[in-house]
Each structure stands twice: as structure tokens, then as C-alpha cells.
Amino acid sequence: MTIELMDTTLRDGEQTSGVSFNDAEKLTMARILLEELKVDRIEVASARVSEGEFKAVKKISEWASQNGILDKIEVLGFVDNGVSLEWIKDAGARVINLLTKGSLKHVTSQLRRTPEQHVNDIKSVIKKAEEMDIDVNIYLEDWSNGMLDSPEYVFYLLDQLKDSSIKRFMLPDTLGVLNPDQVTEFCSSIITRYPDLHFDFHAHNDYDLAVANVFAAVRCGVQGIHTTINGLGERAGNAPLASITGILNDHLKTNTNLDESKLTKMSQMVESFSGIRIPANKPLTGEYVFTQCAGIHADGDSKDNLYFNNLMPERFGRVRKYALGKTSGKANILKNLEELGISLTSEEMKKVTQEVIELGDKKETVTTEDLPYIIADVLKSSSIMEYIKVNNYSLSLTRGMKPTASLSIRIKEKDYQASSTGDGQYDAFMKALWKIYDELDKPHPILDDYWVTIPPGGKTDALVETVIAWDYNGKLFKTRGLDADQTEAAIKATVKMLNLIENGNLKL
């Protein structure tokens, strides 16, 4: 059985509070969703919302038309006597996802129409769509409450429309009220009654049951599933594409066209464009989901992959990590040392393990890239040479003017100076630093991510921990700095990064 995946990140996902994508971002995401991730269809906007939405749909439609995939671009439209159809046509799209009412309460209370009047209104839009060569799918909005409170209305609506030119009937749990037993009952009854119709299921996550409800719907025989990247959507969001992929492939053994190796890339892009961070423990795409913390797990993995499951990180463009902290133990540290290519004696391992545990007790983050520094400190060795040092620097912030930075650094016993402005004090510091590197024709990484934390329960005079993620020739790594000042902590993390590269401590 092949399941059709329709991703609605660009429409329903954008209804997440505070999220708004511009036309360039929408086009970029549309291309990756269809070309790289290979979802079957995408819903890109709602008709009549804004001039910006019109511009975005026009751009996406032009690109899709040039690539022969215009039929994969869908736009939400309304039963409005053809106004949405004209908007969609002018934007260059050719598929409308028509929003109809799937519960009697919505028809009578919101539209103030009878079921017969609503059906006639829908048929009028379908007729206009046929004349305009626009394909029609329909949403039965509030279908879940319709099945709970007025199933006779739902069946009446489907009976009246089943012989029309509608391509797909889309069943949304609009308010996220259903559980898997109810999904099974309702989907089964509809599919049994209308075996020749194509049904999609659209889940919301208000009870944290979206993925479980998708599982139930697919088992009943629905042919299409709606998802969003990172589970974006109104209120608690929609069913996340990554989680759906896992259950479809591994538990239900269904076929999809999805390239799951591109999920991480897409997830991170949507995180960046939306400003909504991916929870560290989010299945498949969260930072920590392929990270073993307990030392016993690392030990078991070393002996016979005892703590692996079918969700291998390589499937999703990820690698397995072994966390460093108070529960690590020797096995985790060994795994990290292997990555760095560092060997220690048993006695040295004991000392380093103790130091990592103590740092973990203090709630301090320890990364793989911290290990050379910890080793150097604990063993009083030169496992990492500080070839690069900051002699001094000056940061200036004046209201109404751009921040400036001047710095002097020493690289292998020779001093260099530079100054620059920036969008912030740290940005100015980095631009001055890269001026020096560019003059010396030295390669440098790209800053990938940056976050600041204070340990829970910390006070205003507590140390700030700044963690920076870097991309160096495709290798992602992190460095951290601790200081009472956020910018100072970031500069310390940066100097660590420079020395790691200079020392050759990164395996590329």
C-alpha cells in the first residue's frame, strides 16, 4: 500500500502563533519539499489572505509549472461563489482545497445555512472550477465533531458529492478531539460506505494523539496523510512529518515516495525560517534523540549494538552521539575520544571521567570538543596547544550607532589587529576577527547556531554558558564558554574553536 503525503507547513504550519514566511522562504521550502524530500503534494497558502500570499503562490506556481509539477501545488479556498477560484487562477495555481463544513453545527451556526443550501453552494463552486480547469479537493472542516455529534449530516454531504469531480475528500480532526479508537471507528465506517473515494486524514495534536491517530487512520485504509515539518500548526500543531515517516515505514510497512535522509535538513530550515526551536528530545529531528547518555548504553553499543533500534540515525542524515555528563562513565568518554583520535591510559581515563562527572553535577554542558581542554587541565598536559590567543579587545555600544569592536590576537607568536562594526557587539568582534583571517588567507568556519543558558535556579550573578555550533567544511561541532558576561563567554567559545581547528583536533 502506498500512502500519499501532503505537507501543509506553508499553509497550516504558518498558522502557528508568531510564524510568517515570506515569498522567498516559501519558494525555497516548496522546492526542497518536492524535489529533495519528495512529498507528493504541498498546500502552500490560503486564498484571499494577503498580497504577500498571492506573490508567494505566484512564484511557487511559476516554478512548479516550469518543472511539470503544478498539480502538486494546492491552495486552500472557500465556498465564496468563485472568488477564491479567481484568486487561485490569477496566482497561477490549478488545485483548490475547498473548505466545506463537516459538521452540522458549523453549517447552521457559522454559515447560517441549511445542509441543502450548503451542498448547492459547494456544487456551484465545483462547476465553476471545472469551467476554469481547476482540480478540487474538499476539506470537511470539523469532520471529527461532525462524526461525534451529527454523523447523518456527514453522510448526507458525502452522498450528495460522491459522484462529483472531487478528487480527494479530506477528513480533518480540526480541533484535535479524537482518540485512535474513534478514528478507527469513523474512518472505517466511511471507507466501507464509500470504497471508491479517495480519503485523506488531517490530524491535530491537542491531546498529543496526532501521530497515534494517523496510525489508526492508515490501518483503516485512508490513502493520504497531511503533515507539517516539526509539527507546526495552530494551537498544539499538526502531525509531524518525521514521526509519521517512522511509523509508516517501520510499523505499518507502507510505501511512500519520501526521501527520509532529507528530513533533518528540512527540519532545520523550517526551524530557522519559523523561529520555532525544535525540542531537543523531538523524535527523529531533535538534537538529543540519537544521543546515548548512560554509560551502560555506550558499553552495550560497543559490544554488540545492544541499544540500537530500527531508527538508525544515518537514515535521517544524522550520526549517533554519546553524551558527556554525570551519567556518562568511561564508555561514553571512550566513544568521544575515538571521534577525536585521542588515546589515554587507564589512570588518565579515570581522572578525566571524574572531571566530566563533576562538571555534569554542576549542570555544565560538556561537548566532545571540550575534551582536549579537560584533558589538558586535568593531566596538566599539552594535548591542545593554544596557538591562537586574544591579547585584548574593545567593544563599544553607542545608542543610534552600530556597535564596534577592535581586537588584537596572537597567532603563532605574531600579533594582528583589526576593527569592524556589526549588528551586535559579538557580531562586530567576529567581523574584525575574520578580517584578520581573510588577510592571512586562513579558512574559518560558519557560525551555525548560538544559544545562552543559565543553570536552573541560577542568580543574576551566576556564570552564563554560551554554546556555539560551527560548520567547518561540512563538519558540525560545538564549543562553549563560561563567564559572567554573555559576550565574554561567546568570545571564549570562539577562541576554543580557533584552536581546535589550528590543532587539527577535528576529524573531517
WOMO-V221653 format. One record per residue. N is the residue number from 1. SS is DSSP state (helix for helix, strand for strand, loop for the rest). Layout:
BEGIN
N,SS + N,SS
END
This chain:
BEGIN
1,loop + 2,strand + 3,loop + 4,strand + 5,strand + 6,strand + 7,strand + 8,loop + 9,loop + 10,loop + 11,loop + 12,loop + 13,helix + 14,helix + 15,helix + 16,loop + 17,loop + 18,loop + 19,loop + 20,loop + 21,loop + 22,loop + 23,helix + 24,helix + 25,helix + 26,helix + 27,helix + 28,helix + 29,helix + 30,helix + 31,helix + 32,helix + 33,helix + 34,helix + 35,helix + 36,helix + 37,loop + 38,loop + 39,loop + 40,loop + 41,strand + 42,strand + 43,strand + 44,strand + 45,strand + 46,strand + 47,loop + 48,loop + 49,loop + 50,loop + 51,helix + 52,helix + 53,helix + 54,helix + 55,helix + 56,helix + 57,helix + 58,helix + 59,helix + 60,helix + 61,helix + 62,helix + 63,helix + 64,helix + 65,helix + 66,helix + 67,loop + 68,loop + 69,loop + 70,helix + 71,helix + 72,helix + 73,strand + 74,strand + 75,strand + 76,strand + 77,strand + 78,strand + 79,loop + 80,loop + 81,loop + 82,loop + 83,helix + 84,helix + 85,helix + 86,helix + 87,helix + 88,helix + 89,helix + 90,helix + 91,loop + 92,loop + 93,loop + 94,loop + 95,strand + 96,strand + 97,strand + 98,strand + 99,strand + 100,strand + 101,strand + 102,loop + 103,loop + 104,helix + 105,helix + 106,helix + 107,helix + 108,helix + 109,helix + 110,helix + 111,helix + 112,loop + 113,loop + 114,loop + 115,helix + 116,helix + 117,helix + 118,helix + 119,helix + 120,helix + 121,helix + 122,helix + 123,helix + 124,helix + 125,helix + 126,helix + 127,helix + 128,helix + 129,helix + 130,helix + 131,helix + 132,loop + 133,loop + 134,loop + 135,strand + 136,strand + 137,strand + 138,strand + 139,strand + 140,strand + 141,strand + 142,loop + 143,helix + 144,helix + 145,helix + 146,helix + 147,helix + 148,helix + 149,helix + 150,loop + 151,helix + 152,helix + 153,helix + 154,helix + 155,helix + 156,helix + 157,helix + 158,helix + 159,helix + 160,helix + 161,helix + 162,loop + 163,loop + 164,loop + 165,loop + 166,loop + 167,loop + 168,strand + 169,strand + 170,strand + 171,strand + 172,strand + 173,loop + 174,loop + 175,loop + 176,loop + 177,loop + 178,loop + 179,loop + 180,helix + 181,helix + 182,helix + 183,helix + 184,helix + 185,helix + 186,helix + 187,helix + 188,helix + 189,helix + 190,helix + 191,helix + 192,helix + 193,helix + 194,loop + 195,loop + 196,loop + 197,loop + 198,loop + 199,strand + 200,strand + 201,strand + 202,strand + 203,loop + 204,strand + 205,loop + 206,loop + 207,loop + 208,loop + 209,loop + 210,helix + 211,helix + 212,helix + 213,helix + 214,helix + 215,helix + 216,helix + 217,helix + 218,helix + 219,helix + 220,helix + 221,loop + 222,loop + 223,loop + 224,strand + 225,strand + 226,strand + 227,strand + 228,strand + 229,helix + 230,helix + 231,helix + 232,loop + 233,loop + 234,loop + 235,loop + 236,loop + 237,loop + 238,strand + 239,loop + 240,strand + 241,helix + 242,helix + 243,helix + 244,helix + 245,helix + 246,helix + 247,helix + 248,helix + 249,helix + 250,helix + 251,helix + 252,loop + 253,loop + 254,loop + 255,strand + 256,loop + 257,loop + 258,loop + 259,loop + 260,helix + 261,helix + 262,helix + 263,helix + 264,helix + 265,helix + 266,helix + 267,helix + 268,helix + 269,helix + 270,helix + 271,helix + 272,helix + 273,helix + 274,helix + 275,loop + 276,loop + 277,loop + 278,loop + 279,loop + 280,loop + 281,loop + 282,loop + 283,loop + 284,loop + 285,loop + 286,loop + 287,loop + 288,loop + 289,loop + 290,loop + 291,strand + 292,strand + 293,loop + 294,loop + 295,helix + 296,helix + 297,helix + 298,helix + 299,helix + 300,helix + 301,helix + 302,helix + 303,helix + 304,helix + 305,loop + 306,loop + 307,loop + 308,loop + 309,loop + 310,loop + 311,loop + 312,loop + 313,helix + 314,helix + 315,helix + 316,helix + 317,loop + 318,loop + 319,loop + 320,loop + 321,strand + 322,strand + 323,loop + 324,strand + 325,loop + 326,loop + 327,loop + 328,loop + 329,helix + 330,helix + 331,helix + 332,helix + 333,helix + 334,helix + 335,helix + 336,helix + 337,helix + 338,helix + 339,helix + 340,helix + 341,loop + 342,loop + 343,loop + 344,loop + 345,loop + 346,helix + 347,helix + 348,helix + 349,helix + 350,helix + 351,helix + 352,helix + 353,helix + 354,helix + 355,helix + 356,helix + 357,helix + 358,helix + 359,helix + 360,helix + 361,helix + 362,loop + 363,loop + 364,loop + 365,loop + 366,strand + 367,loop + 368,helix + 369,helix + 370,helix + 371,helix + 372,helix + 373,helix + 374,helix + 375,helix + 376,helix + 377,helix + 378,helix + 379,helix + 380,loop + 381,loop + 382,loop + 383,loop + 384,loop + 385,loop + 386,loop + 387,loop + 388,strand + 389,strand + 390,strand + 391,strand + 392,strand + 393,strand + 394,strand + 395,strand + 396,strand + 397,loop + 398,loop + 399,loop + 400,loop + 401,loop + 402,loop + 403,strand + 404,strand + 405,strand + 406,strand + 407,strand + 408,strand + 409,strand + 410,strand + 411,strand + 412,loop + 413,loop + 414,strand + 415,strand + 416,strand + 417,strand + 418,strand + 419,strand + 420,strand + 421,strand + 422,strand + 423,loop + 424,loop + 425,helix + 426,helix + 427,helix + 428,helix + 429,helix + 430,helix + 431,helix + 432,helix + 433,helix + 434,helix + 435,helix + 436,helix + 437,helix + 438,helix + 439,helix + 440,loop + 441,loop + 442,loop + 443,loop + 444,loop + 445,loop + 446,strand + 447,strand + 448,strand + 449,strand + 450,strand + 451,strand + 452,strand + 453,strand + 454,loop + 455,loop + 456,loop + 457,loop + 458,loop + 459,loop + 460,loop + 461,loop + 462,loop + 463,loop + 464,strand + 465,strand + 466,strand + 467,strand + 468,strand + 469,strand + 470,strand + 471,strand + 472,strand + 473,loop + 474,loop + 475,strand + 476,strand + 477,strand + 478,strand + 479,strand + 480,strand + 481,strand + 482,strand + 483,strand + 484,loop + 485,loop + 486,helix + 487,helix + 488,helix + 489,helix + 490,helix + 491,helix + 492,helix + 493,helix + 494,helix + 495,helix + 496,helix + 497,helix + 498,helix + 499,helix + 500,helix + 501,helix + 502,helix + 503,helix + 504,loop + 505,loop + 506,loop + 507,loop + 508,loop
END
